[in-house]
C-alpha cells in the first residue's frame, strides 16, 4: 500500500500522474508477494518524505497493471524508474540502498 504522499498509479492513470507531471516522478514497480519490494518500501517512503515538493513518488502494483510495466520493459521487481518530462531519466532495478536512489534523484534534479 502507498504511504502518505505516495500516489498509487495504474495503467489508466499513468499518463496523467507520471508522464504529464511538472515534477520528476519516481515510480516504484512492485508486487505484494515480492520480498525485496516489501523490504524497499520503507526506503521509498523515506525518499518521498525527504523529497516532498521536489519529486513526486508513485507506486504501481505490477500484478494489477500489466500494460505499463511491459511498455517500459520491467522484467524484475522491485524496479524504480525516475521520469522527467515524460521520459525515463534513471532506472534502478532490485533492492538497493537509499544512497543509490538519492544519487539517481540528484542527477535528475541537477
N, C-alpha and C positions, 0 to 999 in steps of 0.2 A: 504494500500500500504506500501511497505517496505521503510524505510528511508535509508539515506546514510549509508553504512557499514553493512546493513542488507540484507542477501540473501533471496530471495523468493524461497522456495523449493517446489517441487511437489513429487507425488508418484514416478515419473520417475527419479528424481534427488536425492532423499533422501539418497539412499545407498552411492553415491559418496560424496555428500555435507556434510552429517552428520556422517554416520557410519564409513566412511573411513577417516574422518578428523583427522589431527595430534593434533589439539587443541580441548579442550572441546567445545561442541556446545550447546547453549541454543536455544531450538526450541519453538516458540510461536504458539500454535494451536489456530486459531481464525476464525471468520466469519464476514462479513460486517454488518450483521443485529444484531450482538451481542453488546449491550451497554457496558457491563463490559469490553469486548475486546477492544473497542474503548477507554474506559477510561484508560485501562492499557497500551495502545500503547506508549504514551509519556514516561512512566517509562521504558519500554523495550528499547526505543530509547536512553534514558539517560544511561542505563546499557551498551548498545552497544558501546557508546562513551567512557565511563569510562574504560571498559574492552577491548578496542580495542587492538589487538595484543596478548591478552591472552586468549580471549574467542571469538568464532565465534557465531554470533547471526543470527538466521534464523526464518522466519515466514512461516506457512503453512495454507492456506485457506481450512478449512475442507469441505466447500461446493463443491470445485473443486477437492478435493483429499480425497477419502474415504478409500482406502486400508491402508495407513499408520496410520491414527488415529485409525482405527479398530484394527490393529496389536498391538498397544500399549494401547488398552483399554480406549481410550479417550471418556468419556461419557458426560462430561461437559466442557464448554469452558468459559473463557479462561483457557487453560492448558499450563503450561510451563514444558518442560522436559529438563533436562540437561544430555547430553550424554558425556561419557568419554570412550575412547577406544571402541567405537561401542556399548556400553551398557548404559542403563538408570542409572544414578548415583543419581539423585534427581528428584522429581516430585512435582510440585506446581499446585494446582487447584483453580480456582476462582480469583477474583480481590484481590490482596494482596498489602501491602505497599512495597516500594522499599527495605526496610531493610530485608524483608523476602527473596527476590530474592538475595540480596547481601550475606546474611547469607548462603544460599544454594550454591552460587558460591564459597564462601570462603572455604566451606567444600570440594568441588570438586577440588579446586586449591591447597589445602594444602597437 
